[in-house]
């Protein structure tokens, strides 16, 4: 799974006016909660935070959040609030996790190769573009690659035929179809 380092500092102020001043000064307010710990009010520099968000956009990622340069916590980005008019960051929520405890993640399926059934007029149908996996967050792959080069017309690949790491469990039904090559309908 993708890992990204971010730094934040504790925030003492709260309220609408203080948050506006914080945003004008180039920072984004945030909150850290979860893992049966206390809730921390944080602030992050907006420019590096936004750059990191673009790096992990729509991906499963563990953020190594350093607070005041001291203790590093493993967190997931739970929610990002943006201004709908100006498209600027308003607030971020981080959820602290235990990286040794198994969790469920939805992982995208990446099809590689070109099915030989396509050369004979077949049509490839993707039934599911993602699979749900369970395991320690750092053991979860970024994508599950499926080679479709051997698929002929009428062939298919089920979830049980996918190659996933040994220490990760598939939550999805193994008999569900992921991709198949069918005869085109006239």
Steps between C-alpha positions, in 0.01 A plus 500: 500500500612851425660689791527878516675716760329817623573739782255691717503708814255517788241774481386683812240732347148407393195675361399647168709818518816322611461243220460776241820667622673162490396441138602853396845439650548198269403217736219247504324398822470126564401254768649162595289234673465123530683200645352579844723805540412859577393739226771740378435833331767549236611739232693419182673723248258509207745485207692181601177343628326561167800354313481184716125475441554503123753217544251277685187606309249211488756249626529298818779670693639500852614845606792519742392816683773669704354730765730785610793303358484250788268202493393346172155348469362276227175648371253480215352811338135466602351819353611811314268801499534752220331827419259431210539848351873571536616134501729558797565273797285566805569210737648148517417201719762234577417162651779330697542127435703210631710379205520148648122456521313363197264739319291485183600698193357526150787449254472579127549221245741578215462294181828435319561361154263466206256211496549275195120467471485866397692419181222259400222753549433443869408773742656535846257573785628613839252405773691642797772763489597455866528225760461517877800368695567461870839510668753720674498840325865482395447153344215612272618548139440830317334314209421140415636423153316247285656370177228456237725399206386134506128576492324368192134545408292345778784507758480690827699574814343474846621674815635169634744483206663835584846509652494673837767496773491201736441707814195676349150350496245561224165611640317488166333180383766300314252369242402851388610593150757772460544506123390289203519498123164451333369463147371839387125532465390589147 
